[in-house]
Amino acid sequence: MRTALLVSLLLGAAAALPAQTDFFGGRVKATLEQIRQDPAAYKNVKVEFKVQFASLGSLSNPFFTQFTPQEFANFHVWSHEQPIWREKSYKDVFGMLFLSKSNPNLDKLYELDIYQGLRLTGVVRNIFQNTPWIEVLEFEPIEGKLDTPTLTHLFRGEKHMDQRQWQRAIAELSQANIDELPPPAARAALKNLGVCSLRLGETDRAVAQLEAANALGKDAEVASLLQTARREPKLGLDRVTDAPKLKDSERPIWDVFETGDKPPARPAR
C-alpha cells in the first residue's frame, strides 16, 4: 500500500511539472521564457534550457542571497528563441544567472563570445520580484550562432517588409547565412523569405522556403502561410505593389488598355 502511494505521488508530481520532464532523471527541459513567466514552478528543480550569451555581469545584493561576488560569477543571456534582431527583444536581456567560482568551467565562461549558443543546466534558487535567480551547474556550447552582420540583415529585411519592399527584403534576408543560424533564427528568416516570395507571386519558391521553415519547428503562422501558398497563392499576392505609380496622363497607352482603364482625356485646346 505504501509503495503504491509513493508511486502515485511521484507520477502526480511529474505530471504537474511544466515543459518536457525527465522526472526520474531529475531534470526538466524548458525555455528561459517559461522559467521567467512562472519561476515558482521551477524552484529547486534541475532545469535544462538554451540561451545565447550576452555578457558577463556584476553582482549586487538587493536581498539576502547566496550569490555573493566572492563566491559566484554573474552573466547575462538572451533566450535561444528570442528574435534579438528586433530592438525590443534585444533589450530584454536576462541577467540573473550565476556560476560558482569553484565550478570547473569558470574559465570557459570568461572566454565566451557574444551570441554564442549555450545549453545550460541550472536550479532556480531564489525568486525576487517574480524574477528567478538561477544557479548554473553546467553549460556547453551548441551549434548555430548569430553575429552582428546577420542581425543587421535580419533587421533590415523586416524593415523592408514593413514598407512592402519585397525585393529589397529578399536581398537582405538572403545574406543572412541561414544554414549557420540557430534553428529559431533560421526559421524566422525562411518564413520571411517565404512571405516575400508569396507577395511577389513566386509560388514555387514560397512553398520551398515555407516548407524549410516548417521543418525547423512547428509554427502556426508558418503552417497557415504554407497552406495558402499551396492551395490559394493568389490570396497572398500583394497587388498594391503592382499598381502603377504614374498619373493617368503619364501612363503609356498600352498600359491603360491592359488594365481596362479609360485613356486620359486630351487637354482642351
Buried (B, 14 or more C-beta within 10 A) or exposed (E): EEEEEEEEEEEEEEEEBBBEBEBEEEBBBBBBBBBBEBBEBBBEBBBBBBBBBBEEBEBEEEEEBEBEEEEBBBBBBBBBBBBBBBEEBBEEBBBBBBBBEEBEBEEEBEEBEEBBBBBBBBBBBBBEEEBBBBBBBBBEBBEBBBEEEBBBBBBBBBEBBEEEBBEBBBBBBBBBBBEBBBBBBBBBBBBBBBBBBBBBBBBEBBBBBBBBBBEBEEBEEBEEBBEBBEEEBEEBBBEEEEEEEEEEEEBEEEEBEEEEEEEEEEEEE
